[in-house]
Amino acid sequence: MRVLVTGGAGFIGSNYVRKVLGGAYPGFEPDELVVLDKFTYAGNRANLAPVEQDARLRIAVGDICDPAVVKQEMPGTDVVVHFAAESHVDRSIAGSAEFVMTNVVGTQTLLQAALECDVPRFVHVSTDEVYGSIDHGSWPEDHPLAPNSPYAASKASSDLLARAFHTTHGLNVSITRCSNNYGPYQYPEKVIPLFVTNLIDGLSVPLYGDGGNIRDWLHVDDHCRGIQLVVEGGRAGEVYNIGGGTELTNRELTERLLKATGRNESAIRRVTDRKGHDRRYSVDIAKITRELGYQPQVDIETGLAETVEWYQRNRRWWEPLKNC
Ligand SMILES: NC(=O)c1ccc[n+]([C@@H]2O[C@H](COP(=O)([O-])OP(=O)(O)OC[C@H]3O[C@@H](n4cnc5c(N)ncnc54)[C@H](O)[C@@H]3O)[C@@H](O)[C@H]2O)c1
């Protein structure tokens, strides 16, 4: 079996690659796993260091928007797991062209090549941010899409393309929509690694607005476990929400990180709220639970403690990224 993982050098994609090659998903043992990654600022070979000696791993440096590259890597593939994306909301507010290019055009390029090469399975990794913001309750998968940031809008567009390739062409594609992830190897522009590494260094942490925005935090291992359930058992043309971590306001999250790093509230620096900042995300995970037996396994206490410890032990990984 040959598996093509796009964006496999990023935070979540590399976790998935390490898990697959590490035997975390018994019965799913590829003969070859190809990581197709452009190595943007977010792609990092060090994320694959624990598996770089594995003879089944091949790293292809290339852009998913380039049909020649994609046509070269796609033939013979049994499963595509598509993580590659521009993923940082703040960057999409500063400039959205790259987001439309990679997230929309790149996804279309992959879907088209998968169709032409008769790839039997394609999983498109998306986000709960495509639903917009919800004050009460949780979104089921058939909730209308109302993305608010250019990042979320570009992901929603790619979801619709994936769906259309199933409806029009019968491509065996499923879509996952996950809540906020945390864990090791997350680029230190995202809130948890940014705050943890600032706190370790005795710096302040920038808290947006009133700190009341709510996110459902899920450990990256649980996200990848959910993706794998969808890879193996998800139905074609279907969307699966993945979440069920712990809802925290940004203020509550910050307090936990302050405690874990031995700092106090004086480290908090209030900054002007993010433009169009979604107040709350919450996905209903009844479908993936019922159909595929998904349940998150990492509780937030343990997951956050281990994550903070990882950044404390791995300064060599994050220090060069903070300084660039
Ligand atoms: N981080 C989260 O909390 C979260 C939550 C839900 C869904 N997601 C989705 O999961 C996926 C992975 O997110 P992440 O946090 O690991 O992102 P990331 O930014 O850490 O990694 C993205 C990877 O894609 C690669 N890439 C970017 N543009 C490319 C291109 N044009 N061609 C080839 N490779 C390219 C980068 O080099 C990098 O390795 C994304 O699709 C994202 O939308 C993320």
PDBQT file of the ligand as one rigid body, heavy atoms in Angstrom, charges set to zero:
ROOT
HETATM    1  N1  LIG A 401      -3.889  23.379  13.693  1.00  0.00    +0.000 N 
HETATM    2  C1  LIG A 401      -5.172  23.162  13.994  1.00  0.00    +0.000 C 
HETATM    3  O1  LIG A 401      -5.593  23.411  15.130  1.00  0.00    +0.000 OA
HETATM    4  C2  LIG A 401      -6.112  22.604  12.947  1.00  0.00    +0.000 A 
HETATM    5  C3  LIG A 401      -7.411  22.267  13.341  1.00  0.00    +0.000 A 
HETATM    6  C4  LIG A 401      -8.274  21.708  12.380  1.00  0.00    +0.000 A 
HETATM    7  C5  LIG A 401      -7.833  21.496  11.093  1.00  0.00    +0.000 A 
HETATM    8  N2  LIG A 401      -6.563  21.845  10.730  1.00  0.00    +0.000 N 
HETATM    9  C6  LIG A 401      -6.136  21.565   9.352  1.00  0.00    +0.000 C 
HETATM   10  O2  LIG A 401      -5.138  20.560   9.429  1.00  0.00    +0.000 OA
HETATM   11  C7  LIG A 401      -4.191  20.730   8.373  1.00  0.00    +0.000 C 
HETATM   12  C8  LIG A 401      -2.780  20.796   8.938  1.00  0.00    +0.000 C 
HETATM   13  O3  LIG A 401      -2.704  21.878   9.838  1.00  0.00    +0.000 OA
HETATM   14  P1  LIG A 401      -1.344  22.202  10.624  1.00  0.00    +0.000 P 
HETATM   15  O4  LIG A 401      -1.710  22.933  11.864  1.00  0.00    +0.000 OA
HETATM   16  O5  LIG A 401      -0.520  20.988  10.722  1.00  0.00    +0.000 OA
HETATM   17  O6  LIG A 401      -0.660  23.220   9.613  1.00  0.00    +0.000 OA
HETATM   18  P2  LIG A 401       0.868  23.668   9.476  1.00  0.00    +0.000 P 
HETATM   19  O7  LIG A 401       0.808  25.084   9.028  1.00  0.00    +0.000 OA
HETATM   20  O8  LIG A 401       1.634  23.313  10.695  1.00  0.00    +0.000 OA
HETATM   21  O9  LIG A 401       1.440  22.742   8.288  1.00  0.00    +0.000 OA
HETATM   22  C9  LIG A 401       1.072  22.914   6.953  1.00  0.00    +0.000 C 
HETATM   23  C10 LIG A 401       2.022  22.109   6.101  1.00  0.00    +0.000 C 
HETATM   24  O10 LIG A 401       1.616  22.243   4.720  1.00  0.00    +0.000 OA
HETATM   25  C11 LIG A 401       2.755  22.555   3.943  1.00  0.00    +0.000 C 
HETATM   26  N3  LIG A 401       2.314  23.352   2.783  1.00  0.00    +0.000 N 
HETATM   27  C12 LIG A 401       1.799  24.605   2.791  1.00  0.00    +0.000 A 
HETATM   28  N4  LIG A 401       1.542  25.008   1.538  1.00  0.00    +0.000 NA
HETATM   29  C13 LIG A 401       1.883  23.975   0.711  1.00  0.00    +0.000 A 
HETATM   30  C14 LIG A 401       1.831  23.782  -0.690  1.00  0.00    +0.000 A 
HETATM   31  N5  LIG A 401       1.376  24.731  -1.505  1.00  0.00    +0.000 N 
HETATM   32  N6  LIG A 401       2.247  22.598  -1.193  1.00  0.00    +0.000 NA
HETATM   33  C15 LIG A 401       2.709  21.610  -0.381  1.00  0.00    +0.000 A 
HETATM   34  N7  LIG A 401       2.792  21.753   0.958  1.00  0.00    +0.000 NA
HETATM   35  C16 LIG A 401       2.380  22.920   1.506  1.00  0.00    +0.000 A 
HETATM   36  C17 LIG A 401       3.672  23.341   4.866  1.00  0.00    +0.000 C 
HETATM   37  O11 LIG A 401       5.017  23.337   4.410  1.00  0.00    +0.000 OA
HETATM   38  C18 LIG A 401       3.476  22.595   6.190  1.00  0.00    +0.000 C 
HETATM   39  O12 LIG A 401       4.353  21.475   6.263  1.00  0.00    +0.000 OA
HETATM   40  C19 LIG A 401      -4.599  21.997   7.616  1.00  0.00    +0.000 C 
HETATM   41  O13 LIG A 401      -5.321  21.619   6.480  1.00  0.00    +0.000 OA
HETATM   42  C20 LIG A 401      -5.500  22.723   8.614  1.00  0.00    +0.000 C 
HETATM   43  O14 LIG A 401      -6.455  23.501   7.935  1.00  0.00    +0.000 OA
HETATM   44  C21 LIG A 401      -5.692  22.398  11.626  1.00  0.00    +0.000 A 
ENDROOT
TORSDOF 0
